[in-house]
Amino acid sequence: MFDLKRRSFQIGVRLDPGDAELLKRICKSRGEDVSDFVRRAVRIEMANLGFLDAVDRKALGVKSTRVKHQRPAKYPPSPQGGNVLGVTG
């Protein structure tokens, strides 16, 4: 059953008109909602980056051999020193 509380974070995205039309055609041919397509695409990318466990990767059809990443710190250190916001000390 759909649980609205589990999906409370909403984002918007701007696409090139050609990409938007292709997305709509793909979703229509699959009989799925654009939101479901985008949610799955996000999960697949998370899996490709190593943030999902083996069971989730398998369910998404992702055959990743990458090492599982740890969640980054809020502001991880940058190679130039400081952090990604440029704050030092």
C-alpha positions as CSV (number, residue, x, y, z in Angstrom):
1,M,0.0,0.0,0.0
2,F,1.2,3.5,-0.8
3,D,2.5,5.3,2.3
4,L,2.5,9.1,1.7
5,K,4.6,9.6,4.9
6,R,7.4,7.6,3.5
7,R,7.5,9.9,0.4
8,S,7.3,13.3,2.0
9,F,10.5,14.8,0.4
10,Q,9.6,16.5,-2.9
11,I,12.0,17.8,-5.5
12,G,11.6,19.5,-8.9
13,V,13.8,19.1,-11.9
14,R,14.2,20.9,-15.2
15,L,14.8,18.8,-18.3
16,D,15.6,19.6,-21.8
17,P,12.3,19.5,-23.8
18,G,13.6,16.5,-25.8
19,D,14.5,14.6,-22.7
20,A,11.2,15.4,-21.1
21,E,9.3,14.1,-24.1
22,L,11.4,10.9,-24.3
23,L,10.8,10.4,-20.5
24,K,7.0,10.7,-21.0
25,R,7.1,8.3,-24.0
26,I,9.2,5.7,-22.1
27,C,6.9,5.9,-19.0
28,K,3.7,5.6,-21.2
29,S,5.1,2.6,-23.0
30,R,6.0,0.9,-19.7
31,G,2.7,1.9,-18.1
32,E,4.4,3.6,-15.2
33,D,4.4,7.0,-13.6
34,V,7.2,9.5,-14.2
35,S,7.7,9.8,-10.5
36,D,8.3,6.0,-10.2
37,F,10.7,6.1,-13.1
38,V,12.7,8.9,-11.4
39,R,12.7,7.2,-8.0
40,R,14.0,4.1,-9.5
41,A,16.7,6.0,-11.5
42,V,17.8,7.7,-8.3
43,R,18.0,4.3,-6.5
44,I,20.0,2.8,-9.3
45,E,22.5,5.6,-9.2
46,M,22.8,5.2,-5.4
47,A,23.4,1.5,-6.0
48,N,26.0,2.2,-8.7
49,L,27.8,4.5,-6.2
50,G,27.9,1.7,-3.6
51,F,25.4,3.2,-1.1
52,L,22.9,0.3,-1.2
53,D,23.3,-3.2,0.1
54,A,23.6,-6.3,-2.1
55,V,19.9,-7.2,-1.8
56,D,18.8,-3.7,-3.0
57,R,21.4,-3.7,-5.8
58,K,20.1,-7.1,-7.0
59,A,16.5,-6.0,-6.8
60,L,17.4,-3.0,-9.1
61,G,19.4,-5.2,-11.5
62,V,22.7,-3.5,-10.6
63,K,25.7,-5.8,-10.7
64,S,28.1,-3.7,-8.7
65,T,31.5,-4.9,-7.4
66,R,32.4,-1.5,-6.0
67,V,33.3,-1.2,-2.4
68,K,30.4,0.1,-0.3
69,H,30.9,3.8,0.6
70,Q,30.5,5.3,4.0
71,R,28.1,8.2,4.1
72,P,30.1,11.4,3.7
73,A,30.6,13.9,6.6
74,K,28.3,16.9,6.4
75,Y,31.2,19.0,5.0
76,P,34.0,16.5,3.9
77,P,37.6,17.7,3.6
78,S,38.6,19.0,0.2
79,P,41.9,18.1,-1.5
80,Q,42.9,21.8,-1.3
81,G,42.5,21.9,2.5
82,G,39.5,23.1,4.5
83,N,36.2,21.5,3.4
84,V,33.9,21.6,0.4
85,L,32.7,25.0,1.5
86,G,36.2,26.4,1.6
87,V,36.1,26.8,5.3
88,T,39.4,26.1,7.1
89,G,40.1,25.8,10.8
